[in-house]
Amino acid sequence: MVTPQQMKDNVQKIGFDLVVDEEQNVSEIERRSYRQLCKRVTVSWVFAILVMAISMKWIRVDYANQVMFLLALANLVYCGKPFFSNAWKQLRHGMTNMDTLVAMSTGISFLFSAFNTFFGEQTWGSRVIEWNTYYDASVMIITFVLTGKLMEERAKTSTASAIRSLMGLAPKTARLATGEEVPISTLQKGDIIEVRTGEKVPVDGMVTGGNSPAIDESMITGEPIPALKGNGDSVYAGTIVKQGLLVFKAQQVGKDTMLANIIRMVQEAQGSKAPVQRVVDKIAMVFVPSVLCIAIATFAIWWLAGGESALPRAVLSAVSVLVIACPCALGLATPTALMVGIGKAAQRNILIKDATALENIRNINALVIDKTGTLTIPNMDLTSTSAQTIELEQREQLKPHAREAMKALRQQGIDIYMMSGDNEEAAAYWAEKAGICHFRSKVMPQDKEDMVRKLQAEGKHVAMVGDGINDTQALAAADVSIAMGKGTDIAMDVAQVTLMSTDLRKIGEAISLSKKTVNMIHQNLFWAFIYNVICIPVAAGVPCLFGASWQITPMWASALMAFSSVSVVLNSLRLKLEK
């Protein structure tokens, strides 16, 4: 019913772009856009310094106002072009955003100054009215906003470092069993591939031969000890052959490898919106029109207040309101914190599928956990050096740090319920070993889902942790679903969070990270709102009504607005330093 190109055309009409050609290099597009932004910021600062130097009479030139007019015009045309074009596209669709405020404030201050430059003497001179020019405000607004955008882009680049490092894990070429070196983009399912000691596995596949290969899978499992591989075992793109010769058959290539799926999951999560962001979006929809109304009211009040300087003061007050109310900080408050949080989780081998999951993990107070494969490791998955010999432990072994992880969760006030298809004796034994009080034995998949729903009916926020197909019903029903990275694909598809390590302490880490991220969002929103609540009345000149002799000018308004945006970005980046 609609083609990708038609979708792209419509998206472009409202000021955005859409990549529909998979052959387009998105990274190159981003780099080109970033370089263009850097160039605009640099040029804008040159104009800003020149205009400020002339305006403040640091350097003296003939026809100062005319020179500043040309500099400010060049700045508007080149550096400010994106704001005006985006504001126009938004206006055509009956919408407003931050670009609308930037375009209006810079446009009004420039036009007012241009009018005073060429007609000020004739219009105001005989009435002894101050007719200063404010080209510096027009230029500085654009400069500060562009600088804020540049810092935002740098923050995005910084928080995407986890994705870039993941992308760099896969080699560019592969060696076929025939000895031929080929680009990995040409590999097909069924190709027989050879990987030597020290080389990276290019795609996912199944071992068919070799010489006792040991694979470092820490990038997927978090386990530092290389895993010995035999015929029929799976290997994954990006892992490293530590010793021996690996020969395997390609099974998943290109976008279908586990590494590609991990990268895609992190990218999608960083682009998703948390519930709190949807509230902010609704506020932003009425914020810009409200600011426009306040600016109009400010202009009317100062104009009607009388006095010979009423009109210039009315214009400057209205411009200051438009500038200082730019909702940059409000718009950055949630996305920057989420991007940092999800990126940090990925670095810790915790893959969070969407922002809703990141926000909700902090609320869980009940945890339902599968036993075999999740809490314990079947002995067939153990190396001979780690296998134990008492009767039950011949069949399986408690995962390292499992008891410590369960204790930490209990200390956070989380009730833990172990669900096992094993017999009563085995379930009781492993529950005790793990330090879990509540358990059930001989359960079926439906029983696990029933337990989740029973706890939810009691008013609890429930997380389900599992690794198999038999856990998917409960995973789908839980408020937060957590899958183990060594589990089945279907469990990971259903789950909102995937632990790429067997270390169950990662559950506590995810909860802690969720709390810190949401606290960061709340801090950002608080300061963004307080900033507007305090600064808008001051910019409108309310203190002057009570005898104050000072008022925020458009230039200082732009500086304060930029400072609020920068502070939100820097506050979010603090999360990267959290342990």
Disulfide bonds with the S-S distance in Angstrom:
none
